[in-house]
Amino acid sequence: MMTNVEFRIDKNGNWFYLGNMVNEKELVCFLSAFLRRDDDGSYFLLFDKERKDIIVEDAPFVVAECYRAGDGQEQVLSFRTCTDRIITLDDGAKIVKKIEEKQERYYIIFGENMEARLSKLVVYDLFDLVEYEHDCANGICGVWSSNNFFLLR
């Protein structure tokens, strides 16, 4: 674990600076625009030429809402994070499932290997849109968005 790290994002998406929670949403939204990820999976904030490492306990973003426009294969699913970032589920994104401590969690991988964890309510919304495709006999299901089929395994 890194020491001397000023910034941290907890598993609920709360931001901390020097151990104190950052309660101003506008400041968190501003800081999140500078968030980057290294090839090794670590996160950092990049301000002009200054780099600040940041500890991320789970995913730096938590998805608060799911939006659907259209129907069928052409429907477009978009997600709003707690920092008001909009992520569109398209060919530049993917949904992954992780199992930790016997709990399934779903994430959207987008941009330059950034992660956003879907809140439980958003997972329920997403599963309301599930379609069975490809291999119905084996229960493979997923959702359509932007003419792409995203498996939910």
C-alpha positions in Angstrom: 0.0 0.0 0.0 1.2 3.5 -0.8 2.2 5.8 2.0 2.1 9.6 2.0 -0.9 9.6 -0.3 -3.1 12.7 0.1 -6.1 11.5 -1.8 -8.3 8.4 -1.4 -11.6 7.1 -2.8 -13.4 4.6 -0.7 -15.5 1.7 -1.9 -18.6 3.8 -1.9 -17.1 6.4 -4.2 -16.5 9.0 -1.4 -13.4 11.2 -1.9 -11.0 12.0 1.0 -8.1 14.5 1.2 -5.6 14.1 4.0 -8.1 11.8 5.8 -11.0 14.2 5.6 -14.1 13.5 3.4 -14.5 16.0 0.6 -18.2 17.0 1.0 -18.4 19.5 -1.9 -19.8 17.6 -4.9 -18.6 20.3 -7.3 -15.0 19.8 -6.0 -15.2 16.0 -6.4 -16.6 16.4 -9.9 -13.7 18.8 -10.7 -11.1 16.5 -9.3 -12.5 13.5 -11.1 -11.8 15.2 -14.4 -8.0 14.8 -13.6 -8.2 11.2 -12.7 -6.0 8.8 -14.8 -5.0 5.2 -14.6 -1.6 3.6 -15.1 -0.9 0.4 -17.0 -0.3 -1.3 -13.6 -3.9 -0.5 -12.5 -3.0 2.3 -10.1 -4.8 5.6 -10.1 -3.4 9.1 -10.0 -4.5 12.7 -10.5 -2.7 14.7 -13.1 -2.7 18.4 -12.7 -0.8 20.1 -15.5 2.6 18.5 -14.8 2.1 17.4 -11.2 1.1 13.9 -10.5 -0.6 12.9 -7.2 -1.1 9.2 -6.5 -4.6 8.3 -5.2 -5.7 5.2 -3.4 -8.9 3.7 -4.8 -10.5 1.0 -2.7 -12.8 -0.4 -5.4 -13.7 1.7 -8.4 -13.3 5.4 -8.6 -16.8 5.9 -9.9 -20.2 4.6 -8.7 -23.0 4.5 -11.2 -26.2 6.1 -9.7 -28.6 6.0 -12.7 -29.2 4.1 -16.0 -30.9 5.8 -19.0 -32.3 4.0 -22.0 -33.1 5.6 -25.3 -34.7 3.6 -28.1 -35.5 -0.1 -28.3 -34.0 -3.4 -29.5 -30.5 -3.6 -30.9 -30.4 0.2 -31.5 -31.2 1.1 -28.0 -28.5 3.2 -26.2 -27.8 2.7 -22.6 -26.1 5.5 -20.7 -25.1 5.7 -17.1 -24.7 8.7 -14.7 -22.0 8.4 -12.1 -22.1 10.1 -8.7 -19.7 12.7 -10.2 -22.3 13.4 -13.0 -20.1 11.8 -15.6 -22.1 10.2 -18.4 -20.9 6.8 -19.7 -22.5 5.4 -22.9 -22.4 1.7 -23.3 -20.9 1.3 -26.7 -18.1 -0.5 -28.5 -15.6 1.5 -26.4 -17.0 0.2 -23.1 -17.7 -3.2 -21.6 -19.5 -4.7 -18.6 -17.6 -7.0 -16.3 -18.7 -9.0 -13.3 -16.4 -9.5 -10.3 -17.1 -11.8 -7.4 -15.5 -10.8 -4.1 -16.4 -12.2 -0.7 -19.3 -14.2 -2.4 -20.8 -11.0 -3.7 -21.3 -10.3 -7.4 -20.5 -6.7 -8.5 -20.9 -5.3 -11.9 -18.6 -2.7 -13.4 -18.4 -0.7 -16.6 -14.9 -0.4 -18.1 -14.6 2.8 -20.2 -12.2 5.3 -21.6 -8.6 4.6 -20.7 -9.3 1.5 -18.5 -11.4 3.5 -16.0 -13.9 1.6 -13.9 -17.4 2.5 -12.6 -19.2 0.2 -10.2 -22.9 -0.2 -10.8 -25.0 0.4 -7.7 -27.4 -2.3 -6.7 -30.4 -0.3 -8.0 -28.7 0.2 -11.4 -27.9 -3.5 -11.6 -31.7 -4.2 -11.0 -32.5 -1.7 -13.7 -30.0 -3.3 -16.1 -31.4 -6.8 -15.5 -34.9 -5.5 -16.3 -33.5 -5.0 -19.8 -31.9 -8.4 -20.2 -32.4 -10.4 -23.3 -31.4 -14.0 -24.0 -29.3 -14.2 -27.1 -26.8 -16.5 -28.8 -27.1 -19.5 -26.5 -30.5 -19.5 -24.8 -30.2 -23.1 -23.6 -27.2 -22.2 -21.4 -28.8 -19.1 -20.0 -26.4 -16.6 -21.6 -28.0 -13.2 -21.3 -27.1 -9.6 -21.8 -28.2 -6.3 -23.0 -28.2 -4.5 -26.3 -26.7 -1.0 -26.5 -25.4 0.9 -29.5 -25.8 -2.1 -31.8 -23.6 -4.2 -29.5 -24.6 -7.1 -27.3 -23.0 -7.0 -23.8 -22.9 -10.3 -21.9 -23.8 -10.3 -18.3 -22.1 -13.3 -16.9 
